[in-house]
Amino acid sequence: MGSPRWLLASVAAACIGATYAQPAPAAQARISAAIEAAQKSNSTDIDYTAFVNPFIGTDYTNYGDVCPGASVPFGMVKITTDLTGYAPAGYIADPTQKIRGMSPLHDSGTGSSLGSYGNFEVMPLLCPGGFDTCTTTLAARETYRMNDTDDAYPGYFSLTLDNGIKMEATSTRRAGLERFTFPQGWKPYFVIDLANDLPASFAGGTLNIDPANSRITIGGHWGSSFGPGSYQYQAFACYDLSNNGTQKLSEYGIWTGDGYGLDAKGLGQTHLNLSQNVIGGPPYESGALFSYDGNPEQVILRVGVSFVSTDQACANAEEEIGTMSFQEIQLASKALWQEKLSKIEIDVVNTPANVTEMFYSSLYRASLTPNNATLETQGAFANTTSFYFDSLYCSWDTFRTFYPLMSLHSPVEFAQIVDNYIDGWRKLGWMPECRSNNLPGWTQGGSSGDNIVAQFAVNYHNEAKALGIDINELYAALVTDGQVNPPEWNTMGRQVNVYKQFGYVPFAVLDTQSTGRQTREGSRTLEYAFEDFGIRQVAQVLGKSDDVEYYTNRSYSYRNVWDPTVSSDGFKGFMQKRYSNGTFYYTDPIGCSPRATTTQDCSLQQDNTNGFYESSSWEYSWYAPHDTATLVELMGGNPTFGERLDHFFDGGYYLAGNEPSFQTPVGYHYANQPWRSVDRVRDVVINNFSSDLVGIPGNDDQAAMATLLLFHLLGLYPVPSTTHYLIVSPFIPKYTIHNTYLKTNTTVTVTNYSAESVAYPIPNGVPAYVKSVTINGLPAKSRCYVDFYDTFRVGGTIEIVVTDEKTYDCGGNVPESLSTGGFASAR
């Protein structure tokens, strides 16, 4: 009864969500109908975009921070409405919040509490008293939306305001169309905002109205959403108002205002030039106001954006949209998404409907970010000939699952992003870590980009040159991250000098060579060690034996913060931060966990004395992805390791939405108890993910959550910076992964699959546990993992035979660990 119970629970949650009035029930009904039709038709010609629910993660309880706006894959433009309250991605489903306007720049799945972008908001208005009575300031124009009207699917977004105005959007990479339908008989008015963005970071800009060409251009400077407040970026927009000559302006002018009585409008004026409000407080509010002749019921605005100039913003709109209609752009966007989503084709007929919806919604978000801003570069990257991606939120989040999934099906885009990382090293001296708004963002674990480029190198070094990547240059960037201190490591690089000196990052150490926030010494040591493993892997690819030995030894540095004397809940040995004299600084392993009894800062704050980033010692003590065999030994061997993992979950220390916990559900593999990983992954998915608004356990983190769920549903889990994928147990009876660059197709079939296994606990007698694995007809060397080079790289078939019998082992080979001879040679 497990699977039906979960399905009913998801339906019940969706019904509860409907009482909140957003999104429209028709949106979910459309998705469900599309899946049902596909199940009945048994056709191979499937519209995968119809299965996507962009509203998963837009709730206001788990704070998924997902942007459901109109976008193309990796689009720089993501058009959605901006709402009041906590809405970092602009949109949030909370109906108690008001609409501020619709804007073309957003990020998705980011953790910035201030929000990101939201520049160039457009708000349609009804002004019964004419131009001078229009509500132009932010507070005055904010409006509720009608219940049950929000709708979105790949390439399209819409909602209806409570005054009856419908707002719709579709987009290209750097441009979009915004369509507004007004109540009959009303004169359409619009306000375009110069100064307001989501984090209220305006630092000056200009706006010009060109009535002869029906065009408004805007440009200015704004502040970072996740980085030093002293940094600023520039952005530009070009709004074309005539819809290819079919719409005629009536009134136009500019406005300024504040919340204390300033409400000035200049009919016929065409220019604004405002500086930053240096006295403090909110920015001066300002923008354009215009209307149309003839009271048209429908108005279409064309917008182009740029990070270079207004001229380029206009050129982007002309090049990417030109005279194409709203429907033509929408269909073109849908085609791009269909190509992306069809990279993985699942057996829709025999897969539970909610699994299908979660799968393709997650796969959609896995190509929503980072934002491809190639040819839109500024600062040190101006006029670069490399690809350029913005919103790397953050490498610490994405190296674990996002890029290993991209390795399976999208090496071309992966190479473009790797080129972007290497170019960061060329231009700034170190690879980027968490770039946002075209500005360096905060580092969290060190230089996690090392593991991203290493992931690419170990999987695609044979094709790297053809894909535009010089592996030797890639390695040089890695070595710089691993050997050279930046003058300031808050935003890129590592505190390498003291790490090399002591073999760990010491607490309260004198560092005369670099600056950075002296926190997270325990977790930074663990992350630095795994980043060293990434360097080691590429050194092995290049045949640099001395470097392999050196970085192998450095990757064991995680052992230097293991304190065997610390106990918690009857288990002994935990990661702890450490003074430079070797003495451990005791941190209660419970601190910063869900079971912590005291409140303390656990993130980037300077008073985070916990020693770990956004985590407890209970959580980070599992972290050595390249050498888990040693952790098994340190924790007392296989039985104790398994018992401790059970307590980690059952005792309330596991955080499904926190990246250091990602690998823990499959940790039982390393104790040769893979059947327990099957049970635990079912537990994690069914109790933390769903197809309703609260569908992910926290911030999506640039689809880190989406790709974690995808791997769980596929029955796989990646070991980053390697070619290994652990085998768990798929939620799907059959799927094919297409790698069009390699011209390979790999089909995974689950023999004896039962939909009843999509449950927790798995009912007795239901097959879900791996009995055998064959690759292209030959027995795999392990039931617990496969290698990319033997499977997805060459294509063919993988058969996973499942049984209801538990207590099976790995069949002779547990997943590899460095200290036990694993990863001995490059493939």
C-alpha positions in Angstrom: 0.0 0.0 0.0 3.1 2.3 0.2 3.0 3.8 -3.3 -0.7 4.6 -3.5 -0.4 6.1 0.0 2.3 8.5 -1.2 0.4 9.3 -4.4 -2.7 10.1 -2.3 -0.6 12.2 0.1 0.8 14.3 -2.8 -2.8 14.8 -4.2 -3.9 15.9 -0.7 -1.0 18.3 -0.4 -1.9 19.7 -3.9 -5.5 20.2 -2.8 -4.4 22.0 0.4 -2.2 24.2 -1.8 -5.3 25.0 -3.9 -6.9 26.8 -0.9 -3.9 29.2 -1.0 -5.2 30.2 -4.4 -2.0 29.9 -6.4 -1.1 28.6 -8.9 -4.1 27.9 -11.0 -5.6 24.5 -10.5 -5.9 24.2 -14.3 -2.1 24.1 -14.5 -1.8 21.0 -12.4 -4.8 19.5 -14.2 -3.1 20.1 -17.6 0.0 18.3 -16.4 -1.9 15.4 -15.0 -3.9 15.1 -18.2 -0.8 15.1 -20.4 0.8 12.3 -18.3 -2.4 10.3 -18.4 -2.7 10.7 -22.2 0.9 9.6 -22.7 0.4 6.6 -20.5 -2.7 5.5 -22.6 -1.2 6.3 -26.0 2.0 4.3 -25.6 3.5 6.6 -28.3 7.2 7.3 -28.7 6.4 10.8 -29.9 6.1 12.5 -26.4 5.9 16.2 -25.5 8.1 16.2 -22.4 7.5 19.9 -21.8 3.9 19.1 -21.0 5.0 17.2 -17.9 6.9 20.1 -16.3 5.6 21.9 -13.3 7.6 25.2 -13.0 5.9 26.0 -9.7 7.5 23.2 -7.7 9.7 25.0 -5.1 7.9 28.3 -5.3 6.2 27.8 -1.9 6.7 30.1 1.0 7.4 27.5 3.7 10.4 25.5 2.5 11.8 28.5 0.6 12.7 26.7 -2.6 13.4 30.1 -4.3 12.6 28.7 -7.7 11.9 31.1 -10.6 8.9 29.9 -12.7 9.4 32.6 -15.3 9.7 32.3 -19.0 13.2 31.2 -20.0 15.1 29.2 -22.6 17.7 26.7 -21.4 20.4 28.6 -19.5 18.7 31.8 -20.6 20.0 35.1 -19.4 16.4 36.4 -19.5 13.9 34.8 -17.0 10.8 36.9 -17.1 8.4 36.7 -14.1 6.6 39.0 -11.7 8.3 40.4 -8.7 6.4 40.2 -5.4 6.7 41.8 -2.0 8.0 39.9 1.0 10.7 37.1 0.8 11.0 36.4 -2.9 14.6 36.0 -3.9 13.7 34.7 -7.4 11.1 37.4 -7.9 8.0 35.1 -7.8 6.5 33.4 -4.8 3.2 31.6 -4.6 2.1 33.3 -1.4 -1.2 35.0 -2.2 -0.8 37.4 0.7 2.0 39.2 -1.2 1.5 41.8 -3.8 2.8 42.2 -7.4 5.4 44.9 -7.9 5.8 44.4 -11.6 7.2 42.1 -14.3 10.9 42.1 -15.0 13.3 40.2 -17.3 16.3 39.4 -15.1 16.1 36.8 -12.4 18.1 33.9 -10.9 16.5 30.6 -9.9 17.1 28.6 -6.7 19.4 31.0 -5.0 19.8 31.5 -1.3 20.3 35.2 -1.3 17.9 36.6 1.3 18.0 40.0 -0.4 16.9 38.6 -3.7 18.7 38.9 -7.0 18.1 41.2 -10.0 14.5 42.2 -10.6 15.7 45.2 -12.6 13.5 47.1 -15.1 10.1 46.3 -13.7 7.1 47.0 -15.9 3.7 47.4 -14.3 0.4 47.8 -16.2 -1.9 50.3 -14.7 -5.5 51.5 -14.8 -5.5 55.3 -14.2 -9.2 56.5 -14.2 -8.1 60.1 -13.7 -5.4 60.1 -16.4 -1.6 60.5 -16.5 -1.1 62.5 -13.4 -3.2 60.1 -11.2 -1.2 56.9 -12.1 0.2 55.0 -9.2 3.9 55.0 -10.2 5.8 54.5 -7.0 6.5 51.0 -5.8 4.2 51.1 -2.7 1.4 52.8 -4.6 1.4 50.4 -7.6 1.7 47.1 -5.7 -1.4 45.0 -6.5 -2.8 41.7 -5.4 -3.5 39.0 -8.1 -6.7 37.1 -8.8 -7.0 33.7 -7.2 -6.2 30.7 -9.2 -4.6 32.5 -12.2 -0.9 31.9 -12.0 0.2 29.6 -14.9 3.6 28.6 -16.4 5.2 26.0 -18.5 8.5 25.9 -20.3 8.9 29.1 -22.2 5.7 30.8 -20.8 4.5 32.6 -17.7 1.3 34.4 -16.8 -0.9 35.7 -14.0 -3.8 38.1 -13.7 -3.9 41.1 -11.4 -7.0 41.7 -9.2 -7.9 44.6 -11.4 -8.4 42.2 -14.3 -5.1 42.9 -16.2 -3.5 39.7 -17.5 0.3 39.6 -17.7 2.1 37.1 -19.9 5.7 36.5 -21.0 7.9 34.4 -23.3 11.6 34.8 -24.0 14.8 34.1 -25.9 18.3 34.0 -24.4 18.7 37.8 -24.1 15.2 39.2 -24.9 11.5 38.6 -24.5 8.0 39.6 -25.2 5.6 40.8 -22.5 1.9 40.7 -23.3 -0.8 42.5 -21.4 -4.5 42.1 -21.8 -6.7 44.9 -20.3 -10.3 45.0 -19.3 -12.4 46.2 -22.2 -12.8 50.0 -22.5 -9.8 51.0 -20.4 -6.9 53.0 -21.6 -3.7 51.0 -21.1 -1.0 52.7 -19.0 2.4 51.4 -18.1 5.1 52.3 -15.6 8.7 51.2 -16.3 11.0 51.4 -13.2 14.5 52.7 -13.4 15.7 52.4 -9.8 13.9 49.6 -7.9 15.4 46.1 -8.0 14.8 43.2 -5.6 17.7 43.9 -3.2 17.1 47.7 -3.4 20.7 48.2 -4.6 20.4 51.0 -7.2 23.6 53.0 -7.5 22.7 55.4 -10.3 21.5 55.3 -13.9 19.7 56.8 -16.8 16.5 56.4 -18.7 15.6 57.8 -22.1 12.3 57.9 -24.0 12.5 58.1 -27.8 8.8 58.8 -28.8 9.6 58.9 -32.5 10.8 55.3 -32.5 8.5 54.2 -29.6 11.5 53.0 -27.6 12.7 53.4 -24.0 16.3 52.6 -23.0 17.5 52.2 -19.5 21.0 51.6 -18.0 22.5 51.8 -14.5 24.5 50.2 -11.8 23.3 47.9 -9.0 24.9 45.9 -6.2 25.6 42.2 -5.7 23.1 39.9 -4.2 25.6 37.4 -2.7 28.9 39.2 -2.4 30.7 42.3 -1.1 28.3 45.3 -1.0 31.1 47.5 -2.4 30.9 45.7 -5.7 28.5 47.0 -8.5 27.5 45.6 -11.8 26.0 47.4 -14.9 22.8 46.3 -16.7 20.8 47.8 -19.6 17.4 47.3 -21.1 15.7 48.3 -24.3 11.9 48.4 -24.5 10.2 48.6 -27.9 6.6 49.8 -27.4 5.0 49.8 -30.9 4.8 46.0 -31.6 6.1 46.4 -35.1 4.0 49.5 -35.7 0.7 48.1 -34.6 0.5 50.1 -31.3 0.6 53.9 -31.1 1.8 55.9 -28.0 -0.5 58.4 -26.5 1.0 60.1 -23.5 4.6 59.6 -22.3 6.8 61.1 -19.6 8.9 60.5 -16.6 8.2 60.3 -12.8 10.0 60.4 -9.5 8.6 59.6 -6.0 9.2 58.4 -2.5 7.1 57.3 0.4 6.9 60.7 2.0 4.9 62.8 -0.4 7.1 63.1 -3.5 5.0 62.1 -6.5 6.1 64.1 -9.4 5.3 63.4 -13.0 6.6 65.2 -16.2 4.3 64.7 -19.1 6.3 64.9 -22.4 9.7 64.8 -20.6 12.1 62.1 -21.9 15.2 61.9 -19.8 16.2 60.8 -16.3 19.8 60.9 -15.0 20.0 59.9 -11.3 22.9 59.1 -9.0 23.0 56.9 -6.0 21.2 58.2 -2.9 24.4 58.5 -0.8 22.5 59.8 2.3 21.1 56.3 2.8 17.7 54.8 2.9 15.8 53.5 -0.2 16.8 54.6 -3.6 15.1 57.6 -5.3 12.2 56.0 -7.2 11.9 57.0 -10.8 11.0 55.7 -14.2 8.9 56.2 -17.4 5.1 56.4 -17.7 3.2 56.0 -21.0 -0.1 55.1 -22.5 -1.6 54.0 -25.8 -4.1 55.5 -28.3 -7.3 53.7 -29.1 -7.7 51.8 -25.8 -6.3 48.5 -27.2 -7.3 45.5 -25.1 -3.9 43.8 -25.8 -0.5 45.4 -25.7 2.9 43.7 -26.4 6.2 45.1 -25.2 9.5 43.8 -26.6 12.4 43.9 -24.3 16.1 43.2 -24.8 18.7 43.2 -22.0 22.4 43.5 -21.9 25.3 43.8 -19.5 27.2 45.9 -22.1 25.1 48.8 -23.3 21.7 50.0 -24.3 22.7 49.7 -27.9 23.5 46.0 -27.4 20.2 45.5 -25.5 18.3 46.9 -28.5 20.4 44.8 -30.9 19.7 41.6 -28.9 15.9 42.2 -29.1 16.2 42.9 -32.9 18.4 39.8 -33.5 16.6 37.3 -31.3 13.0 38.4 -31.7 12.7 40.9 -34.6 9.2 40.8 -35.9 8.3 37.4 -34.6 5.0 37.0 -32.8 4.5 36.0 -29.2 3.3 32.5 -30.3 6.4 32.0 -32.6 8.8 32.9 -29.7 6.9 30.7 -27.3 7.0 27.7 -29.7 10.7 28.2 -30.4 11.4 28.2 -26.7 9.3 25.1 -26.2 11.3 23.4 -29.0 14.6 24.2 -27.1 13.2 22.7 -23.9 11.9 19.6 -25.7 15.4 19.0 -27.0 16.8 19.3 -23.5 14.2 17.2 -21.8 14.4 14.4 -24.3 18.0 13.9 -23.3 16.5 11.4 -20.8 13.5 9.4 -21.9 11.7 7.4 -19.3 9.1 4.7 -19.6 6.2 7.1 -19.0 3.6 4.3 -19.4 4.8 2.3 -16.4 6.2 5.0 -14.2 3.9 6.5 -11.5 2.5 9.8 -12.7 3.9 11.9 -9.9 7.4 10.4 -10.4 7.1 11.5 -14.1 6.1 15.0 -13.1 8.9 15.3 -10.5 11.4 13.9 -12.9 10.8 16.2 -15.8 10.2 19.2 -13.6 13.6 18.5 -12.0 15.3 18.0 -15.4 13.8 21.3 -16.5 15.3 23.1 -13.5 18.6 21.4 -14.3 18.9 23.5 -17.4 17.5 26.7 -16.1 20.7 28.0 -14.6 23.5 29.1 -14.7 22.7 32.0 -17.0 24.5 32.0 -20.3 25.7 35.6 -20.6 28.2 35.0 -23.4 28.9 38.2 -25.4 27.5 40.1 -22.4 30.6 40.6 -20.4 31.9 43.5 -18.4 34.8 44.4 -16.1 37.8 42.1 -16.4 35.8 39.9 -18.8 34.9 42.6 -21.3 35.3 41.4 -24.8 36.5 37.9 -23.8 36.4 35.3 -26.5 35.4 32.6 -24.0 32.0 31.5 -23.0 30.6 33.4 -20.0 28.1 32.1 -17.5 26.8 34.1 -14.6 24.9 33.1 -11.4 27.2 30.2 -10.3 25.2 29.8 -7.2 27.4 28.2 -6.0 30.2 25.8 -7.0 30.0 24.4 -3.4 26.3 23.5 -4.2 26.6 22.2 -7.7 29.8 20.1 -7.9 28.1 17.2 -6.1 25.2 16.4 -8.4 24.5 19.1 -11.0 27.7 18.7 -13.1 27.9 14.9 -12.8 24.4 14.7 -14.3 25.5 17.1 -17.1 28.4 14.7 -17.7 25.9 12.0 -18.7 24.1 13.9 -21.4 25.4 17.4 -22.1 29.1 17.6 -22.6 28.9 20.5 -25.0 27.3 22.8 -22.5 29.5 21.4 -19.8 32.6 22.3 -21.8 31.2 25.9 -22.2 30.9 26.2 -18.5 34.3 24.8 -17.9 35.7 27.3 -20.4 34.0 29.9 -18.3 35.8 28.6 -15.1 39.2 28.6 -16.8 38.6 32.1 -18.2 38.0 33.2 -14.6 41.5 32.0 -13.8 42.9 33.8 -16.8 41.3 37.1 -16.0 41.3 37.2 -12.2 44.0 34.7 -11.2 41.7 32.0 -9.7 38.7 30.2 -10.9 35.3 31.6 -9.8 33.5 30.2 -6.9 30.1 31.8 -6.5 29.8 34.5 -9.1 26.5 36.3 -9.2 25.4 39.5 -10.9 28.7 39.4 -12.8 30.5 39.9 -9.5 32.6 37.6 -7.3 30.4 36.0 -4.6 31.3 34.5 -1.3 33.3 31.3 -1.0 31.8 28.7 1.2 34.0 25.6 1.1 37.0 26.8 -0.8 37.5 26.4 -4.5 34.8 23.9 -5.3 35.2 24.8 -9.0 38.2 22.5 -8.9 35.9 19.5 -8.6 33.7 20.8 -11.4 36.5 21.1 -13.9 38.0 17.8 -12.7 34.6 16.1 -13.3 34.8 17.3 -16.9 38.5 16.3 -17.4 38.2 12.8 -16.1 35.2 12.1 -18.2 36.0 14.0 -21.4 39.8 14.5 -21.7 39.8 12.6 -25.0 37.2 15.0 -26.5 38.4 18.1 -24.6 40.3 19.7 -27.5 37.4 19.2 -29.9 35.1 20.8 -27.2 37.4 23.8 -26.9 39.2 22.9 -23.7 43.0 22.7 -23.2 43.4 20.1 -20.4 46.9 21.4 -19.7 45.5 24.9 -19.2 42.7 23.5 -17.1 45.3 21.8 -14.9 47.3 25.0 -14.5 44.1 26.7 -13.2 43.7 23.8 -10.7 47.2 24.0 -9.5 46.9 27.8 -8.9 43.8 27.2 -6.8 45.7 24.5 -4.9 49.0 26.3 -4.4 48.6 30.1 -4.6 46.9 32.2 -1.9 44.8 35.0 -3.2 45.3 38.2 -1.3 41.7 37.8 -0.1 40.0 34.4 -0.1 36.5 35.5 0.9 35.5 35.4 -2.8 37.8 33.0 -4.6 40.7 30.6 -4.0 41.7 29.1 -0.7 43.7 29.9 2.4 46.3 27.6 1.0 49.5 28.7 2.9 48.4 27.7 6.4 46.6 24.6 5.0 49.9 23.4 3.5 51.9 24.3 6.6 49.7 22.4 9.1 47.9 19.9 7.0 44.6 21.4 8.0 43.1 24.9 8.3 43.9 26.0 11.8 41.6 28.0 14.1 43.0 31.3 15.4 46.1 31.1 13.3 48.4 34.0 12.4 48.2 34.5 8.6 50.4 37.2 7.2 49.8 36.5 3.6 46.1 36.7 3.0 42.8 37.9 4.3 39.5 36.1 4.8 36.8 35.4 7.3 38.4 33.2 10.0 35.6 30.7 10.3 34.6 27.2 9.0 38.1 25.7 9.7 36.7 22.2 10.1 34.6 22.2 6.9 37.1 24.1 4.9 39.7 21.5 5.7 37.4 18.7 4.5 36.5 20.6 1.4 40.1 21.6 0.6 41.0 17.9 0.9 38.4 16.8 -1.6 39.4 19.7 -3.9 42.9 18.3 -3.8 41.5 14.9 -4.8 40.1 16.7 -7.9 43.5 18.1 -8.8 45.0 14.6 -8.2 42.5 13.1 -10.7 43.5 15.5 -13.5 47.2 15.0 -12.7 46.6 11.3 -13.2 44.9 12.0 -16.6 48.0 13.9 -17.7 50.4 11.3 -16.4 52.0 13.6 -13.8 53.0 10.9 -11.4 54.8 13.2 -8.9 51.8 15.4 -8.7 49.5 12.4 -8.3 51.4 11.3 -5.2 51.6 14.8 -3.8 47.9 15.6 -4.2 46.9 12.1 -3.1 48.7 12.7 0.2 47.1 16.2 0.6 43.7 14.7 -0.1 44.1 12.7 3.1 44.2 15.9 5.1 40.6 15.4 6.1 42.0 12.9 8.7 43.8 15.7 10.5 40.6 17.1 11.8 39.2 13.8 13.1 39.2 13.8 16.9 38.7 10.2 18.1 38.0 11.3 21.7 34.8 13.2 21.0 31.5 11.4 21.8 27.9 12.1 21.0 24.8 9.9 21.5 27.1 6.9 22.2 29.2 7.2 19.1 32.8 8.1 19.2 35.0 10.1 16.9 34.0 13.4 15.1 35.4 16.0 12.9 36.6 19.1 14.9 38.4 22.3 14.2 41.9 22.5 15.5 44.4 25.1 16.8 47.8 25.5 15.1 49.5 23.8 18.0 47.6 20.6 17.3 45.1 20.9 20.1 41.5 20.3 19.1 38.9 23.0 19.8 35.9 21.1 21.1 32.6 21.7 19.3 29.5 19.8 20.4 28.7 17.6 17.4 25.0 18.5 17.8 25.7 22.2 17.3 24.1 23.7 14.2 22.1 20.6 13.6 18.3 20.3 13.8 18.7 19.0 17.3 20.8 21.9 18.6 19.4 23.3 21.8 21.1 26.6 21.6 20.9 29.3 18.9 24.1 30.1 17.1 25.3 31.4 13.8 26.3 28.6 11.5 26.9 30.2 8.1 29.4 32.9 7.0 29.0 35.1 10.1 32.1 36.0 11.9 30.8 34.7 15.1 30.3 31.2 13.7 32.5 29.3 16.2 31.0 26.0 15.2 33.8 25.3 12.8 31.5 24.1 10.0 29.6 25.8 7.2 25.8 25.5 7.5 26.3 22.1 9.1 27.0 20.3 12.3 30.0 18.1 13.1 27.5 15.2 13.0 26.8 16.0 9.3 30.3 16.9 8.1 31.9 13.9 9.8 30.7 11.7 6.9 32.5 13.9 4.3 35.3 12.2 2.5 33.7 11.2 -0.8 37.0 9.9 -2.3 38.0 7.8 0.8 34.9 6.7 2.6 36.6 3.4 3.5 38.8 5.2 6.0 35.7 6.8 7.6 34.2 3.3 8.0 37.4 2.2 9.7 37.6 5.3 11.9 34.0 4.9 13.0 34.5 1.2 14.0 33.9 -0.9 11.0 31.0 -1.9 8.9 28.4 -2.8 11.6 29.1 0.3 13.6 29.2 2.5 10.5 25.8 1.3 9.5 24.3 1.8 13.0 25.8 5.3 13.1 24.3 6.1 9.7 20.9 4.9 11.0 21.2 7.1 14.0 22.2 10.1 11.9 18.9 9.8 10.1 16.6 8.5 12.8 18.1 10.7 15.4 17.3 13.9 13.5 20.7 15.0 12.3 20.1 14.6 8.5 19.2 17.7 6.5 17.7 16.7 3.2 18.2 20.3 1.9 21.8 20.6 2.8 24.5 19.6 0.4 27.0 17.9 2.8 24.2 15.4 3.5 23.7 14.5 -0.2 25.9 11.4 -0.1 24.9 10.1 3.3 21.8 8.0 2.1 24.1 5.9 -0.1 26.9 5.7 2.5 25.8 2.1 3.4 27.3 1.0 0.1 30.8 1.5 1.6 29.9 -0.7 4.5 28.9 -3.4 2.0 25.2 -3.0 3.0 23.7 -1.6 -0.2 20.2 -2.8 0.5 20.1 -0.3 3.4 20.9 2.5 0.9 17.8 1.5 -1.1 15.6 1.8 2.0 17.2 5.1 3.0 16.9 6.7 -0.4 13.2 5.8 -0.5 12.9 7.4 2.9 14.6 10.6 1.7 12.7 11.0 -1.5 9.2 10.2 -0.2 9.5 12.3 2.9 11.2 15.3 1.4 10.2 15.6 -2.3 6.8 15.8 -4.1 5.1 17.4 -7.1 3.4 20.2 -5.2 4.6 23.7 -4.3 6.5 22.4 -1.3 8.2 19.9 -3.5 11.8 20.3 -2.5 13.4 20.4 1.0 14.7 23.9 0.9 16.6 26.1 -1.5 17.0 24.5 -4.9 20.6 25.9 -5.0 20.9 26.2 -8.8 19.2 22.9 -9.3 21.4 21.0 -6.8 18.2 19.7 -5.2 16.7 19.0 -8.6 19.7 16.9 -9.7 19.9 15.1 -6.4 16.3 14.0 -6.9 17.0 13.0 -10.5 19.8 10.7 -9.5 17.7 9.2 -6.8 14.9 8.5 -9.3 17.4 7.1 -11.8 18.7 4.8 -9.1 22.2 6.3 -9.3 24.5 8.5 -7.3 27.7 10.1 -8.6 31.1 10.3 -6.9 32.3 13.7 -8.0 35.6 14.2 -9.8 35.5 10.5 -10.8 33.8 8.4 -13.5 31.9 6.3 -10.9 28.1 6.2 -10.4 26.8 4.2 -7.4 23.8 1.9 -8.2 20.9 2.1 -5.8 17.5 1.2 -7.1 15.5 3.1 -9.7 12.1 4.5 -9.2 11.5 4.1 -12.9 11.2 0.8 -14.8 13.2 1.9 -17.8 15.0 4.9 -19.1 17.4 5.9 -21.9 20.1 8.6 -21.6 21.1 10.2 -24.9 24.5 11.7 -25.4 24.2 13.3 -28.8 27.8 14.5 -28.8 29.2 11.0 -28.2 26.4 9.6 -30.4 25.6 7.1 -27.7 22.3 5.9 -26.1 22.3 4.0 -22.9 19.1 2.2 -21.8 18.7 1.1 -18.1 16.1 -1.6 -17.6 14.8 -2.7 -14.2 13.7 -6.3 -14.4 10.9 -7.2 -11.9 10.2 -3.5 -11.3 7.1 -2.8 -9.3 5.4 0.6 -8.8 4.6 -0.5 -5.3 8.3 -0.1 -4.5 7.9 3.6 -4.8 7.1 3.8 -1.1 8.7 4.0 2.3 8.8 1.6 3.9 8.9 -0.7 0.9 6.2 -3.3 1.4 7.2 -6.8 2.2 7.4 -9.0 -0.9 7.9 -6.1 -3.3 11.1 -6.3 -5.4 13.4 -3.2 -5.1 16.7 -4.6 -4.0 19.5 -5.3 -6.6 20.1 -9.0 -7.3 22.3 -8.5 -10.3 23.7 -6.0 -12.8 24.7 -6.7 -16.4 26.3 -4.3 -18.8 25.7 -5.1 -22.5 24.9 -8.7 -21.5 28.0 -9.2 -19.3 27.9 -9.3 -15.5 29.1 -6.1 -13.9 32.0 -6.4 -11.5 29.9 -4.9 -8.7 26.2 -4.6 -7.8 27.1 -1.3 -6.2 28.7 0.9 -8.9 29.4 1.3 -12.6 32.0 3.3 -14.5 31.1 5.9 -17.1 33.6 4.5 -19.5 32.0 1.1 -19.4 28.4 2.3 -19.7 27.2 5.8 -20.6 30.2 6.6 -22.7 29.9 3.6 -25.0 26.2 3.2 -24.8 24.2 0.0 -24.9 22.2 -1.6 -22.1 22.3 -1.9 -18.4 20.0 -4.4 -16.8 19.3 -4.2 -13.1 17.4 -7.2 -11.8 15.6 -6.5 -8.5 14.3 -8.8 -5.9 12.4 -8.5 -2.6 15.3 -10.2 -0.7 17.3 -7.8 1.5 20.7 -8.2 3.1 22.5 -8.5 -0.2 26.1 -7.2 -0.5 28.0 -5.5 -3.4 29.0 -8.8 -4.9 32.7 -8.6 -4.2 33.4 -4.9 -4.8 32.3 -2.0 -2.7 32.7 1.4 -4.3 36.3 2.5 -4.5 38.2 4.5 -2.0 41.6 6.1 -2.5 43.3 4.5 0.6 42.2 1.0 -0.4 43.7 1.2 -3.9 40.7 2.8 -5.7 41.0 5.3 -8.5 44.4 3.7 -9.4 44.5 4.8 -13.0 42.8 7.2 -15.3 40.3 5.8 -17.9 
